[in-house]
């Protein structure tokens, strides 16, 4: 990697003066420049431009940073995208001197559509390195209450989906729980207020911000007022691990799994051990309705636990890259396996083997990516996966998140396929039984619509009629995809590990 300040600055200035998207030295003749302009674009290694930052103060790895200009950061993006982007040949080459880096990144993708007429790449995004490193540990700003917008425009309807233990939302005097309806925020009516900024500031707060809410609890006719101060909340990726008993005595495991983050590995293994106690379980229901994906190796752990040692060594997921060799496909191919230790937290965790022939999953349009990989991978080794709920989001693609100048970039780097070579779920997985969640019961309650539907299908083999009072409206926003009340995205919170090339995630 070239780190000489004077050389880099000279080359960057030459590039800006020439107005070209190829990296040329100032010593090149006019004739050479004209010749290059007429030929295929030239791409230098992204390492040539790494850590040359327009604003070094924003860089996370300051010891690696050299001062530069936007064109330097854009040249890195241009080369890195050409090296690793799955559809690199569909990127229209752009002059790195054209614009700021955030704008330039949005140009470094395909604008083609798929067979259904939808954007081929709708997953392109960035995150600050600081936020990214917090999210690897499931840390984010908030109250520990997850909100869903059943209706994002007037008449609005905002509910609490679930809460985190030991958080502002569950503190004494607040005690929010699933189903509570948010009636007002800082005096503004959620139903019809035009003061969108106040509503969004309350729902998606920065750390250490205090807001007042008027709430109507589930089963109550009397609103109450609570005040919460936001904090850096560490979310629990696994909730409500329980064993239900069927009328015939069968034992049915249930767990709510919200995030494929690094801490999820230990939580999954702990849940698996509970399911194996006292003669094990006959069936398992995993609630993926709020799980937008994350680290692929966490999905590998959960799928291996479900499939059991009988499937050990078979393909969990293979990755298909752009074939240019910058990503070693073999390194990132995953098998069903039972490692003796968890290399992330070094806790000597052994993956338990449940060994089921089928799995029930509860889904919504937020069920995405690594969650879908589990469905696909298990079906790839002939384990029956019964989907209850709404169609999933449809993302058979993944990232190798990469950091430069204080920003982590998420470009599609691979497509994941199962043991049968299948990855045909761009439209999402179609439910075996269609059902829409209700907010009149707690998660894990056998009367909650999605879980009730799964239990009924298990007993009778057919889909029962289902209904609910409070349903998520089609296309309504939720905190999982961080949609604001105006419909504009606020932020996205993937998980991962620090480093220049980070663990693959879906």
N, C-alpha and C positions, 0 to 999 in steps of 0.2 A: 504494500500500500504506500502510495506517495504521500509524504507528510510535510515536504518542504514548503513553507509558507510562500516564499517569493515565487517559486515555480508554479504552485497551484494558482496563486492570484494572477500571475501573468497569463497562464493558459485560460483561466476563466474570462479575463478581460478580452483576450483574443477571440474567444467564442462569442462573447456579447457583441464585439465589433463586427464580426463576420455575419452575425445573425443566422448562424447555421446550427443544426442539431447534430453535427458531427464534431468530434473533438480534434481540432487542428492546431498546429503550432504556428506562431507568428512568422516563422521563417518560410512557410509554404508560399509558393509563387501564386500569382493570380490564376495562371493557367491550371495549376493543380486544384485550386479551389473550384474553378469552373467544372473541371472533370469530375470531382467528387460529388458536386451538386447533381450531376446527371446520372450517377451510379446509385447502387443500393446504399441505404444509410449505413454508416459505420458506428458500431457500438464498442466502446471500450469497456473493460471489466468494471463492474460496479464498485469493486474494491478501490479503484482509482479515485473515486469521488466520495467514499464513505467518510463520515464524521467531519466533513467540511461544511460548516454551518453558518447560515446567514445571521443567526443570533446565538452565539455560543453560550450565553447565559441561560438559555432554555434547554441546553443539552443535558441529558442525564449522565452520560459518561464523559464528564468534562475533561478528564485526563487524556482522552483520545481525540479531543476536538481541536480543529484548526478553524480560525475565522474565515468566512467566505461570503458568498452572495447567494441569492435564490437560485441562480443558474447552476451552482455547484450541487445544491440539494436536488434540483430537478434532473441534472445529469445522472445522479445516483439512481433516482427513481426510474429514469428512462432505461438505463442499463439493467437494473435489477428486475424490472418488469419484463424486459426482453429475455432475460435469462430464465426466469422462474414462472411467469404467468402462464396458466394452462392454455389460454388462447392468445399467446403472444403475437401470432401472425395476424390477428384481427385488430390490433392496436394501430391507430393511425398515428404515424410518427409526428411528434410535435417539437417545435423549437424550445429548448430549455430556457431561453431568455424571454419567453412569451408572457410569463405571469408568475404569481406567487406560488409557492409549493403546494398549499392546500388546493388551489385551483388546478395546478398541473396534475396532481394525483388523480383527480376526477377524470382526467383525460386518458389515464393509463389503464384503460380497460376496453373490452369489447362493447359495442353498442348494437350488436346483432340481437335478434330475437330467436327464441326456440320454436319448436313445432307448434306450440300452443299460442304463439304470438306474444308471449311474455318476454321481458328482458332476459337475455341469456345470463347476465351477471347482475344480480340485484343484492349482492352481499359485500360489496366493495366499501371499506370504511377504515378509519384511523382512530387511534386513541392516544392520549398523552402517555408517555412511559410511566409516569408516577401513578396515574390511574390504573394502568395496566398491571403494574406490580402489586397494587392493592387488590385488584380483582382476582389475582391468582389465589389469594387467600380468602376469597369471598367477602372482601371488605368494600363497603360503599357508604356514601352519605345517605342518611335517612333516619327514620324513627324505629325501624324494625317492623314496619307494617307494609305489606305489599298491597297496593291499590289496583283495582281493575275498573276500567271505564265501560260500564255496560252501555252507556250512551254518551258519546263524546261531544255532541252538540245539543243545544237546548231542545227539549227538557233533559238535562244531563242527569246521569245516575252513576255515582261513584261508590264502590263498595270496598270493604277490606277482604282480601282473599285469604290471607293468613298472617300470623305475626311470629316474630322471633322471640325466644325466651330471653329474659334478662335485658330487655331493650326499653327505650322510652315508651313504646306502644303498650308494653305489658307492665309498666311500673304502677305502683300504688296510686289509685285515684284516676288512672287512665284506663287500663285493662281493656283494650280493644281486642276484638276477636272476629273471626270470619263472619261475614254477613252484615256487619255494621255499615250503615249508610252515612256518607259524609254529606251533611246538609249545607254547611257554610264553612268558609275558611277566612279567618281574619275579617269577619263581618260581611264578606261577599257571598251571596247565595250561589251555591254550585249549580242549582237548577237552571238559572237563566242570566247570571251576571255577565256583563260585557267586559269586566276587568280580568281578562285572561291572565295577565302577568301575575296578579295576586294569587289566583288559583294555582297556577303552575308553580310559583315560588313555594307555596305551602305543600303541594303534593310531592315536589321533587327538590327538596331544600339543599342548600350548601350546609357544610358542617357548622354546628353551633348557632343555628338560626332557630328562633322561637316563634311558633305559630299557634293560633287558637282555632280549634275546630268545634263545630256543633255536629254531634253524631246522634244517630238513632240506632240503638243496639237491636240485634236480632231478637224478635219476640217482645219488644217493648213499644209502647205507644208514646213514651215521653222522651223528647230529645234531651241531651245533656251537653255541657260544654267542657272540653278538656284542652289543656295547654301542653305542648310537647316541644322540647328542644332537640334538634337533630344532632346526631353524633356519627362517628365512624363506626358503622355497624358490621360486625362479623356474622355473616349469615350461616345458618346450619344447612348444609346441602341435603341432609336426610332428616325427615320428620316422621312422626306417627308410626314407628315400627311396631307392628302388632300382629297377633295371630287370632284370626276369627274362627269360630267353630260352626261348621255347617250342621244342619238338622240330622244328618247321618253320622255325625261325629268327625268328619274330615276336618283337617287343620289347614286353614288358608292364610298364608302370609300376606301382609299388606305393608307397603312403605311408600311415602311421598318422597320422590327424588327430584330436586329442583335445579341442580347445577353440577356439571362435570368439572368441578374445580379441584385443585390439589387436595384440600382437606376431605373431599368426598371419598377418596380411596379408603381411608381408615373407617369412615362412617359406614360405607357399604360393607366392608368386611365385618364390622361389628354387627350389622343387621343380619348378615348371613349366618353368623355364629348363633344369634338368637333363634333364627328359623330352624337351625339344626338341633336345638335343644329338645329334649323330651320326645324323641322319635321323629323329629323333623316335621315337614309340611307336605301336604298332598298337592297343593297348587300355590301359585304366587301371583299377586297382583301388584304391579309397579305403577305408581301414579306419576306419569310424565307430563301432566297437563301444563305445568309452568316451566318445563325444562327446555331451554333454548340451545343446549349443547355445551361444548367446551373441549376439554382435553380428551383426545382419542384413547389414550391408554387407560383412562378411568372407565370409559365405555367397555374397553377390553376386559377389565377386571370384573365388571358387573356381568357381562355376557358369559365370561368363563365360569363364574360362580353359578349362574343359572344352568348352563349346559352341562357342567360337571366334567370330571376327568375322562369320561368316555369320549369326549370330543377333543381332548388335549392334542395339540399339534396340528389340528385342522385349521384352515384359513378363517380368521376372523374378518380381516379386511385387507385387501391389496390396494395400493395406490397407483393410479395412472397419472403420469406427469406429461409435460410437453415433449419429452423425449430428448431434450437438449443436454442432459447429463449433469445439470447443476444441482438437481435433487436426486439423491440415490434412492431409487424406488425400493430396493431390497432392504435398506436400513429402516424404512418406514412401512414395511409390510408387517402386519400383526397376525398372530395366531392365538387360538384359545390356549391359554397356558396358566400355570399356577406357580408363579415365582415365590421363592422362599422368603424374600424380603421386599419391602416397598422401598425402592431406591430413593424416592423423593424425601421422605421424612426419616428414613433409616430406623424404622421401628420394628423391624423383623416380623412383619405381618405376613402370614400365610393365607392365601386366598382359599376360602372354604369351598367345597364342592357339594352343591345341592343336587344337581343332576335331574332336571325336570324334562319331561317330554313336551310340555307346552308352557306358555307364559301368557298371562293377561296383562295388557297395558292400557292405561287410561290416557287419552290424548286430547289435544286441542290444536288450534292453528299455531300455537306457540311451541308445540313439540317439534323440535328441529334438530337437524345436524347430527351430533353425536348420539342423541336419543334415537334418531332414525337409523343410525348405524347399527345399534343394538337389534332393532327389529330386523333389518336386512341381514345382518350377520347370522342371527339365529335361524332365520328361514333358509339361509344358505347351507346350513348343516341339518336341515329337515326337522327343526324344532318348530312346532306350531305356535305362532304368535297371534293371539286374538286381540284385535284392536277395538277398543270401546271408546266412543266419544265423537270427536270431529276429525276431519282429514288433517294430517300433519302438514308442516310448512313446506316440505319438499326441497331438501338441500343435500344432495349426494356429494357435495364439494367441500374441500377443506383448505386450511391455511397453514403456512409456516410463518407465523407472525415474525416480522423482522424490524429491528429498531434502527433509527438513524436520526440524530440531532434532536432527541427528546420526544420523538413520535414513533409509535409502533404502527406499522402498516400491515393491513390485512388485504391481500390480493388472493384470488383463487389460484392455488398452486397445484391442486390435485383433485381427482375424482376418486372416491372410494367405491370399490366393488367387493361383493361377497365371494364365497367359495364357488358359487355357480357363475361368476362373472357378471352378476346382475347389479345394476344401480339405477333401475328405471323408476325412480320415484320423485321426479321433478315436480309433479303435481301433488306430492304428498302420498302417504299411505291411506287408502280408503278404509274406513272403519268396518269391522264385521257387523257391529251394531252402532247405529248413529244415535248419539245422545248429547244433549247440551247441559253443562253443569248448572246446578242450582246453588244459590247462596243462602238457602234456608236450613242447611245442615252443615255441621263441621266436617272438615276433611277426615276421612277414616270412619265416619259414621255409616253403617250399613244402609241407612236410608238416604244418603246423598246419592243423587241421580246416577252419576257415572259408576260409582261403586255398586250401587243397587242393581244397575243393568248388568254389570259383569257377573255378579253373584247369581242373578236370575238366568243368564245365559249358561253359566257353569252348571246350574241345576237342571235346566230344561233343554239346552242345546238350541234354543231359538231366541230371537231378539224380542224382548217384551216391549209393549208400548211405554213410552216414557214422556214425562212432561215436567215442567218446572215453572215456578212463579217468576223468578228473576233469572233471566238468561242473558248471556253476552250477545250483544247485537252483532250481526255479520260485519266484519271489518272494523269493529270497535277497537279502540286503542287499549293498551294495558301497560303496566309498569315493566313487564318483561321485555317488550321491545321499546320501552321508554318513549312512548308517544305522548305529546303534550295535548292539552285540551283543544288546541287549535289544529291538531293533526300534524304538526311539525315535529320531527325527531329531536329529542334533547341529547341523548347519549346512548351508547351501547356498551355493555359491560361483559366482555368475554373474560375468560380465565386463562392462565398460563404460567410460564416460568420466565425469570429474567434471562437476558442473554441476547446476543446479536441474531442468532437463529434459534427460535424457541420451539418447544415441543409441538408437534402437529395437533391441530384442533379442528373440530368439525363445527 
